Every structure is written in structure tokens, then in C-alpha cells.
Amino acid sequence: MNLFYKSCAVLSSLVAVAISQAAGFTNGSFETNVFDHSGNAAWNTLQDGSTDISSWVVNSPNDGRGVDLSFDNAGWDVKSASDGHYMVDLNNAGISQTFDTVVGQQYVVSVDVANLNWGSPQELAALNIAAGLDSVSFTAPDSYYQDAVYHTAQLTFTAVSSSTTLSLSSSNANGAWGAIVDNVQVQSVPEPISMTVLGIGAFGLLRRRRKN
């Protein structure tokens, strides 16, 4: 491998580092958990304060409904996860995770979200995403409960502390189903100066190759 291709490999690695998963954020697909599969259970209802989903805390201070950690291989009640086998039905409640951040650094949160139709029209549940001083609300269209169709909701926030709490909550007038969430990701946004340096490096490599 000549110098040009080696240098390109180094630049690619730098770009991958610049756009990276936020440090400390884990288990975005809820695959690490405590789940009772007895009786071919399709879901476990987790109440306020539960930490049965690793790295996450359940927030259900109002009606005590909790959230449902659902398993998509439970036979009669298949709710297809968008990543892995588990997803969370927020049930007019919520979950949160606190992770390390860098003050002033921008981050992008992405969440796969679905609303399920149980054979008749349902009140669509809005997904509320909050982190730092920023928040957004997103309502996915409904899909049949045995074939969930996911849509991606995003929030960009700027960290104001060395740690940030990401909260996912659902608002639904009837307090029943939804929103279903899965595949939560938090990625840092590269600073403009970093991308400029990478761009200059790439331009320099192209010029070197042309001269050679």
C-alpha cells in the first residue's frame, strides 16, 4: 500500500472518530435487560424507578401504568423490533438515561418510533425527546401491531454539562398504547474546525497524488 492510500485510510479513521457514538451511552436497543419469559410472555410491565432495562430508568410518576418491555418472539403477540428482539412501549410514561457529554459539544439523538393499530383506530401517541435544554415531539403514523412500521425521530442538542440525561416519554390522551421506541442512538457532531482540517488534509493528498 503506497503513501497515498495509507493516508486516505488515516483520514477515514479520523472521520469515524469525529462522528462517533457519545461516550457512556449504551443499550439503545434495550437488548440487555431483565425479562421474565415464563408463560411465553410477550411483555414485562416495568414500574416507576425500575432499572430492569440496563442503563435506563423508568419514569412513570403519574398514573402508575409504567412501560412495557416487549419481546418480538413471543408467538401470538408479535411486535417486530427495529433492531434486535426488544422494544419499549412507553404507555404514556417514559424512560431516561444519563451519559457523559462535553460542554458545548453538539449531539444528535435518533430514535426509531412506531404507533400500533390493534385492529381499530387508536389515539396516536406522540414521542417526546428531551436532552439538555432542547426537546422535540414526533408523532408516527399507525401500523398494524403484528408488523410495526418504524419512523426515525431526531433531536440535536448542545451539552451544557459534563453529563446529560436523555428522556423519552409518550403523551397519549387515553393513556394506553405507544409510542413504541427502539434503536436509540446518540452521536457527537464534529466541530467545524475538525472537518476543515480533515478537508485540507484530503485536498493535500489529492494534490500529492496528481503530482506523482
Secondary structure, DSSP 8 states (H G I E B T S, - for coil): --HHHHHHHHHHHHHHHHS-B-TT---TT--SB----GGG-SEEEE-TT---BTT-EEE--SSS--EEEEETTSSTT----SSSSEEEE-TT-EEEEEEE--TT-EEEEEEEEEEEE-SS-----EEEEEETTEEEEEE--EEETTS---EEEEEEEE--SSEEEEEEEEE-TTS-S--EEEEEEEEE---HHHHHHHHHHHHHHHHHHHH-
